[in-house]
Amino acid sequence: MTSPRSSTPASGPSQDLAPSTAPASATPTAARPAAGPPLRDVSQITPRRKTRKPSAIAARVALYAALIVAAAFLLVPFFWMVSSSLKNNLDVFSVPVRWIPEAFQWHNYADIWVQADMATWLKNTLILSVVVTCLQVLTGSFAAYGFSRIRFPGRDVLFLCYIATIAVPWQAYMIPQFLIMSRVGLVNTLWAMIVLQAFGAFGVFLMKQFFETVPEELSESARVDGLSEYGIYWRIMLPLSVPAIASLALLTFVNTWNDYLGPLIYLRPRNLFTIQLGLKTFQADPQGSSLDALVMTGSVLSVLPIAIIFLLGQRYFVEGIATTGLKG
């Protein structure tokens, strides 16, 4: 006789244990990933081009046209200067203006070296510009490091007072400066211009603004490693400040090269004249005839080094000016 328990199917809690006895290899079909559409080759996908509105195109064209007109307006004086340097003396200020010379006087660029002491003028100007630029970069960056990285009482007040001297025009204190230089005995020497322009508040401000963008953690790590403040300044801050140094060097070089009033006051011997003083005195020959064409030739020669330096350092100049306004 068969037992009722063996003939009755299992029910209740015994049914819940049934799945646990299933083989481990059995995987529910719902857990399998569904097959998607076939992938396309990325190289066959063409990007969609954004269509610009006619108003945006017209605005861009108008912007470029305005920039071209502004650039032409700025380049016209330089074109006239170059054109006048290849004319006769009588054709420089002729009315109407002749933009293209009838006969190009190429010999003007050879005559000016004979009729004027251009070599001496350029040499003096180059010496002053290079020495003053190097000193301003050195003193400006060194003082800026102290104002930005070293904490001492009255630092901010001292910095504000020093920067405030930018607002004082040089004409307000050029007479006391001349008296001091006279008593020291530096008048009629290039040292007078070098000493007066070796320091500049603008250079300190420019370099300090850039130093503040350098993370403070770099200096702290260097101090932990035993590097002195001089080492941090020379081996860390200066290599990271190439754009700011290039900007300061370019601005200082251009200002010193184009300076006229300073050499006029302190440099009286003709063998110490700069290019600006020399061109001012080189306006007429001993017979009294005009030398306007040669003056324009000298002007071209004086502008040419500045243009070359600016073209070579334009990238660093723009980067330095753009980053000195940042802080953080």
VMD Tcl script that draws the C-alpha trace (Angstrom):
set ca {
  {0.00 0.00 0.00}
  {1.40 3.22 -1.07}
  {1.87 5.92 1.48}
  {-0.13 9.12 0.88}
  {2.98 11.27 1.57}
  {4.89 9.68 -1.31}
  {2.02 10.15 -3.77}
  {1.19 13.75 -2.81}
  {3.32 16.44 -4.54}
  {5.38 18.71 -2.33}
  {3.73 21.94 -1.37}
  {4.30 24.88 0.92}
  {7.81 25.78 2.02}
  {9.37 22.91 0.12}
  {8.49 24.62 -3.18}
  {10.60 27.70 -2.26}
  {13.70 25.53 -2.02}
  {13.30 24.16 -5.53}
  {15.19 26.91 -7.33}
  {18.21 26.43 -5.09}
  {18.55 22.87 -6.39}
  {18.75 24.05 -10.01}
  {22.12 23.72 -11.76}
  {24.41 26.74 -11.41}
  {25.00 26.88 -15.14}
  {21.40 27.73 -15.85}
  {21.12 31.46 -16.61}
  {17.78 33.23 -16.97}
  {17.16 34.44 -20.47}
  {16.10 37.88 -19.20}
  {19.64 38.57 -17.87}
  {21.24 38.17 -21.29}
  {21.89 41.42 -23.13}
  {19.66 41.98 -26.06}
  {21.35 42.15 -29.45}
  {21.37 45.75 -30.75}
  {21.73 47.15 -34.25}
  {25.08 46.63 -35.98}
  {27.73 49.28 -35.27}
  {28.62 51.74 -38.05}
  {32.12 52.60 -39.09}
  {33.16 55.91 -37.49}
  {35.04 56.94 -40.62}
  {31.80 56.82 -42.62}
  {30.01 59.24 -40.30}
  {30.09 62.78 -41.71}
  {29.81 65.59 -39.12}
  {26.92 67.95 -39.48}
  {27.90 71.46 -40.46}
  {26.32 74.25 -38.54}
  {24.62 76.69 -40.83}
  {25.29 80.28 -39.86}
  {22.61 82.84 -40.04}
  {22.94 85.61 -42.62}
  {22.99 88.19 -39.82}
  {26.01 86.50 -38.17}
  {27.87 86.37 -41.48}
  {27.12 90.04 -42.15}
  {28.34 91.00 -38.67}
  {31.60 89.07 -39.14}
  {32.18 90.68 -42.55}
  {31.55 94.13 -41.07}
  {33.98 93.40 -38.23}
  {36.75 92.34 -40.60}
  {36.11 95.36 -42.81}
  {36.38 97.69 -39.80}
  {39.63 96.02 -38.72}
  {41.09 96.36 -42.21}
  {40.20 100.05 -42.32}
  {41.73 100.63 -38.87}
  {44.91 98.77 -39.84}
  {45.21 100.77 -43.05}
  {44.69 103.99 -41.10}
  {47.57 103.07 -38.77}
  {49.89 101.93 -41.56}
  {49.45 104.97 -43.81}
  {52.00 107.13 -41.89}
  {54.58 104.34 -42.04}
  {53.98 103.87 -45.75}
  {54.41 107.61 -46.32}
  {57.63 107.59 -44.27}
  {59.10 104.72 -46.29}
  {58.00 106.33 -49.53}
  {59.49 109.69 -48.55}
  {62.80 108.05 -47.70}
  {63.11 107.13 -51.39}
  {62.33 110.59 -52.77}
  {64.29 113.73 -53.47}
  {64.42 116.36 -50.74}
  {62.06 118.65 -52.66}
  {59.44 115.95 -53.26}
  {58.87 114.94 -49.66}
  {56.31 117.64 -48.82}
  {55.02 118.23 -52.35}
  {51.33 119.07 -52.84}
  {49.48 116.93 -53.81}
  {51.17 114.09 -51.99}
  {53.01 111.63 -54.19}
  {52.64 108.26 -52.57}
  {54.90 106.53 -55.08}
  {58.19 108.28 -55.99}
  {58.78 109.05 -59.64}
  {62.37 107.82 -59.29}
  {63.44 105.72 -56.34}
  {66.43 107.27 -54.60}
  {68.00 104.15 -53.13}
  {71.23 106.00 -52.54}
  {69.61 107.83 -49.60}
  {70.24 104.76 -47.44}
  {73.92 104.98 -48.28}
  {74.25 108.79 -48.11}
  {72.88 109.04 -44.57}
  {75.79 106.98 -43.21}
  {78.19 109.45 -44.83}
  {76.44 112.76 -44.12}
  {75.40 111.88 -40.57}
  {76.98 110.08 -37.65}
  {74.37 107.34 -37.75}
  {76.72 104.64 -36.46}
  {77.43 106.58 -33.26}
  {73.79 107.48 -32.73}
  {72.62 103.91 -33.16}
  {75.42 102.60 -30.94}
  {74.54 104.97 -28.08}
  {70.85 104.23 -28.40}
  {71.45 100.49 -28.46}
  {73.71 100.63 -25.38}
  {71.17 102.62 -23.40}
  {68.23 100.47 -24.48}
  {69.90 97.12 -23.74}
  {71.42 98.13 -20.38}
  {68.27 99.86 -19.12}
  {66.09 96.94 -20.22}
  {68.26 94.39 -18.42}
  {68.37 96.46 -15.24}
  {64.62 97.08 -15.23}
  {63.87 93.39 -15.70}
  {66.28 92.46 -12.91}
  {65.22 95.09 -10.37}
  {61.53 94.91 -11.25}
  {61.30 91.14 -10.95}
  {63.38 91.06 -7.77}
  {61.25 93.70 -6.03}
  {58.08 92.05 -7.30}
  {59.13 88.74 -5.75}
  {59.54 90.44 -2.40}
  {56.12 92.09 -2.60}
  {54.35 88.91 -3.73}
  {56.08 86.11 -1.78}
  {57.67 87.58 1.36}
  {55.43 88.73 4.20}
  {56.64 91.68 6.28}
  {54.87 94.49 8.15}
  {53.64 97.31 5.91}
  {54.16 95.37 2.69}
  {50.89 96.35 1.05}
  {51.13 99.99 2.11}
  {54.69 100.25 0.80}
  {53.65 98.66 -2.49}
  {50.74 101.08 -2.93}
  {52.97 104.07 -2.21}
  {55.54 102.85 -4.71}
  {52.96 102.21 -7.42}
  {51.41 105.62 -6.79}
  {54.56 107.22 -8.18}
  {53.38 106.17 -11.64}
  {50.74 108.90 -11.45}
  {53.38 111.61 -10.87}
  {54.57 113.07 -14.20}
  {58.29 113.12 -14.81}
  {58.19 116.85 -15.56}
  {57.29 117.46 -11.91}
  {60.64 116.21 -10.59}
  {63.02 116.32 -13.56}
  {64.68 119.53 -12.30}
  {65.58 118.06 -8.86}
  {66.85 114.98 -10.65}
  {69.04 117.10 -12.90}
  {70.49 118.94 -9.91}
  {71.30 115.65 -8.19}
  {72.93 114.24 -11.32}
  {74.94 117.45 -11.71}
  {76.29 117.31 -8.17}
  {77.15 113.64 -8.55}
  {78.92 114.40 -11.81}
  {76.95 112.12 -14.11}
  {75.68 114.78 -16.51}
  {76.99 114.42 -20.08}
  {77.52 110.71 -19.57}
  {75.41 107.71 -20.47}
  {75.44 106.74 -16.79}
  {72.95 109.49 -16.02}
  {70.31 107.88 -18.24}
  {71.14 104.40 -16.98}
  {70.89 105.31 -13.28}
  {67.63 107.21 -13.70}
  {65.90 104.48 -15.68}
  {67.27 101.40 -13.93}
  {64.22 101.26 -11.64}
  {60.58 101.49 -12.61}
  {57.32 101.14 -10.68}
  {55.51 99.80 -13.72}
  {57.90 96.87 -14.02}
  {57.38 95.97 -10.37}
  {53.61 96.09 -10.80}
  {53.68 93.99 -13.98}
  {55.91 91.30 -12.52}
  {54.06 91.18 -9.19}
  {50.76 90.57 -10.94}
  {52.30 87.66 -12.82}
  {54.03 86.20 -9.75}
  {50.70 86.05 -7.96}
  {49.40 83.65 -10.64}
  {52.14 81.13 -9.76}
  {50.87 78.63 -7.15}
  {52.23 79.23 -3.66}
  {52.70 75.48 -3.24}
  {55.74 75.58 -5.53}
  {57.52 78.01 -3.23}
  {56.52 76.09 -0.12}
  {57.82 72.83 -1.58}
  {61.10 74.48 -2.48}
  {61.47 75.85 1.07}
  {60.83 72.40 2.51}
  {63.57 71.04 0.25}
  {65.98 73.63 1.66}
  {66.02 76.13 -1.21}
  {66.63 79.75 -0.17}
  {64.52 82.69 -1.24}
  {67.17 83.69 -3.77}
  {67.11 80.18 -5.18}
  {63.32 80.19 -5.42}
  {63.43 83.52 -7.22}
  {66.15 82.46 -9.66}
  {65.32 78.79 -10.27}
  {61.53 78.72 -10.01}
  {59.91 82.12 -10.44}
  {62.01 83.51 -13.27}
  {61.76 80.43 -15.55}
  {57.98 80.46 -15.10}
  {57.74 84.18 -15.87}
  {59.09 84.25 -19.42}
  {55.93 85.88 -20.91}
  {55.91 88.66 -18.31}
  {59.65 89.21 -18.65}
  {59.29 89.43 -22.43}
  {56.48 91.96 -22.09}
  {58.44 94.12 -19.66}
  {61.60 93.89 -21.76}
  {59.77 94.88 -24.94}
  {58.00 97.85 -23.37}
  {61.16 99.10 -21.66}
  {63.27 98.71 -24.80}
  {60.79 100.64 -26.93}
  {60.42 103.46 -24.38}
  {64.17 103.83 -23.98}
  {64.79 103.68 -27.72}
  {62.21 106.39 -28.44}
  {63.14 108.62 -25.49}
  {63.89 112.19 -26.58}
  {63.52 114.49 -23.58}
  {65.88 112.57 -21.29}
  {68.85 112.53 -23.68}
  {68.12 116.16 -24.59}
  {68.64 117.19 -20.95}
  {71.56 114.96 -19.93}
  {73.49 114.30 -23.15}
  {74.96 117.46 -24.68}
  {78.12 116.29 -26.50}
  {77.39 115.21 -30.08}
  {79.31 111.98 -29.62}
  {76.73 110.95 -26.98}
  {73.63 111.72 -29.06}
  {70.99 109.04 -29.47}
  {69.13 108.42 -32.71}
  {66.29 110.75 -31.66}
  {68.59 113.66 -30.88}
  {70.62 113.05 -34.00}
  {67.61 113.15 -36.30}
  {66.47 116.40 -34.69}
  {69.78 118.10 -35.44}
  {70.09 116.50 -38.87}
  {67.57 118.70 -40.68}
  {69.71 120.93 -42.89}
  {73.15 120.75 -44.45}
  {75.79 123.51 -43.99}
  {74.45 125.32 -47.06}
  {70.99 125.53 -45.50}
  {69.18 123.24 -47.93}
  {66.56 120.86 -46.63}
  {67.44 117.23 -45.92}
  {63.90 115.96 -45.42}
  {64.45 112.79 -47.45}
  {67.46 111.81 -45.36}
  {65.53 112.54 -42.17}
  {62.86 110.12 -43.33}
  {65.58 107.60 -44.16}
  {66.95 107.91 -40.63}
  {63.44 107.52 -39.24}
  {63.01 104.27 -41.13}
  {66.31 103.01 -39.77}
  {65.27 103.95 -36.23}
  {61.89 102.21 -36.49}
  {63.21 99.05 -38.12}
  {64.82 97.50 -34.97}
  {61.68 98.12 -32.94}
  {59.50 96.46 -35.57}
  {61.78 93.42 -35.75}
  {61.90 93.00 -31.97}
  {58.13 93.32 -31.65}
  {57.50 90.76 -34.40}
  {59.88 88.28 -32.77}
  {58.40 88.71 -29.27}
  {54.76 89.30 -30.18}
  {53.56 85.92 -28.87}
  {55.24 86.36 -25.49}
  {54.09 89.98 -25.30}
  {50.43 89.14 -25.81}
  {50.62 86.18 -23.42}
  {52.33 88.25 -20.74}
  {49.82 91.09 -20.93}
  {46.91 88.63 -20.89}
  {48.12 86.67 -17.87}
  {49.29 89.55 -15.66}
  {45.67 90.49 -15.02}
  {44.83 87.03 -13.63}
  {45.09 86.13 -10.00}
  {44.69 82.82 -8.25}
}
mol new
graphics top color blue
foreach p $ca { graphics top sphere $p radius 0.5 }
foreach p [lrange $ca 0 end-1] q [lrange $ca 1 end] { graphics top cylinder $p $q radius 0.2 }
display resetview
